[in-house]
Amino acid sequence: MLKWVQGGLSAVAGTTEPEYGPEAIHPVTKRIKDPQQVSRQTTPEDFKWQLLSYTNVETLTMYFTDLSTKSKGFVQIIYSLIMGVVNTAHFNLRCNGKWYSLPLQDYKIEGNNVTAKNFSLKLGEDGVLYQLKSAMGSTMVDLTFKQVSPGVIFGEDGTTLYGTDAENPWGKMRHCFWPRCTVEGAIVNNDLGKVDISLQNGLGMVVMALQGMKPHHAASSWNFLNYQGDEYSAVVMEFTTPKSYAKTRVNIGILVKGDKIISTSIDNDVVHENPKTNDIWPVPQKITFQDPKNGWKLTGNLDHLVERVDVMAEIPQFVKNLVSNISGAKPYIYQYMEDFELEYEGEKEKGPGYCEVTFISE
């Protein structure tokens, strides 16, 4: 049994890595050659699925907010490969605080597109429009996301590399964005309490992410915000590595006004305020995302917890205890849908934001 447990720990979570030091992490923010140009415009090539041959998770997540009806949520396609052997794909839907997930059957991933039984995700020939259609079970989804502003990728390839040799990394993290999109379409889902949404004044954000190593080895914590207001959109993403990679903080931010990218920035600030002490982790009750260089910030109270996700809930308890004791991983995701206030060059705007605060290990 012990060998089975050890094998399970390796496959599911793994044990704590040695402390390799800062020379074993090559953040995208440090790989930027020109500090005056920290990002570039994306191309359709950037949004092709990577389909790596080793343990990894790829996601395409499309957030939506209807400024008229206040409906909000996201759709997500997630593809994972474990130990180079077991691969799966799922379609996830979160809508007005309710959650729905289905495995994709007979799926096929080619280039930018994903097709499966009663499901399709296709990127238009011009590369600025995604169309997603799903008719799985009692869920009917028909959504179109179209770029308003150009897409953004940081550095040359949006990638943070792990390993002592950057030319031959043993892990990687990659992100690329459409920071402001229009969203049109409808969602009908009787399993979620007869959710029936027609997006007429919809705004959204699209992010493609790749995590090419075990999650708790790549990061010990995350902070994320997607803000969509009448005039402005903002995206901030930050992760901090475990001690094995010198607790390195990687932070990128995007500010959009209308169809223009106002700024792309690195090394921004995320401030947790009034942390609760009665939970597993010190969860903030207020949070600020700030870009000191370009002079904008977003602040919001974290009052409306959508879901507290125990990432390891499906692992048998005795294995879960061992993972926690051996690797120190206690991954919880705190998801919020809140109103945030944006301040920029004397202007103020209030609008809806989706925020995630994730704790994985000390």
RALIN-V964566 format. One record per backbone hydrogen bond with DSSP energy under -0.5 kcal/mol. NH is the residue of the N-H (numbers start at 1). CO is the residue of the C=O. If there is no record, write none. Layout:
nh co
NH CO
NH CO
//
This chain:
nh co
5 1
6 2
7 3
8 4
9 5
10 6
11 7
12 8
13 9
14 9
20 18
20 244
21 244
24 21
25 22
26 161
30 27
31 27
35 33
37 34
40 153
42 151
46 43
47 43
47 44
48 45
49 111
56 81
57 211
58 79
59 209
60 77
61 207
62 75
63 61
63 205
64 73
65 203
66 71
67 65
67 201
70 66
73 64
74 94
75 62
76 92
77 60
78 76
78 90
79 58
80 88
81 56
82 86
83 81
85 82
86 82
87 85
88 80
90 78
91 102
92 76
93 100
94 74
95 98
96 72
98 95
100 93
102 91
104 89
108 115
110 108
110 113
113 110
114 121
115 108
116 119
117 105
119 116
120 133
121 114
122 131
124 129
127 124
130 145
131 122
132 143
133 120
134 141
135 118
139 136
140 138
140 188
141 134
141 139
142 186
143 132
144 184
145 130
146 182
147 128
148 180
149 180
152 177
153 40
155 38
158 154
160 173
161 26
162 171
163 24
166 164
168 165
169 166
170 162
171 162
173 160
174 210
175 158
176 208
177 152
178 206
179 150
181 204
182 146
183 202
184 144
185 199
186 142
187 197
188 140
189 195
190 138
192 189
193 190
194 190
195 189
197 187
199 185
199 197
200 198
202 183
203 65
204 181
205 63
206 178
207 61
208 176
209 59
210 174
211 57
212 172
212 210
213 211
217 214
218 214
219 215
220 240
221 240
222 358
223 238
224 356
225 236
226 354
227 234
228 352
229 232
233 256
234 227
235 254
236 225
237 252
238 223
239 250
240 221
241 248
245 242
246 243
247 242
248 245
250 239
252 237
253 265
254 235
255 263
256 233
257 260
258 231
260 257
262 255
262 260
263 255
265 253
267 251
269 290
271 288
272 270
273 286
276 283
283 281
285 273
286 273
287 300
288 271
289 298
290 269
291 296
292 290
295 291
296 291
297 343
298 289
299 341
300 287
302 285
303 301
305 303
306 304
306 335
307 335
309 307
309 333
310 308
311 309
311 331
312 331
313 310
315 312
320 316
321 317
322 318
323 319
324 320
325 321
326 322
327 323
328 323
328 324
329 323
330 360
332 359
333 309
334 357
335 307
335 333
336 355
337 304
338 353
340 351
341 299
342 340
342 349
343 297
344 347
345 295
347 344
349 342
351 340
352 228
353 338
354 226
355 336
355 353
356 224
357 334
358 222
359 332
360 220
361 220
//
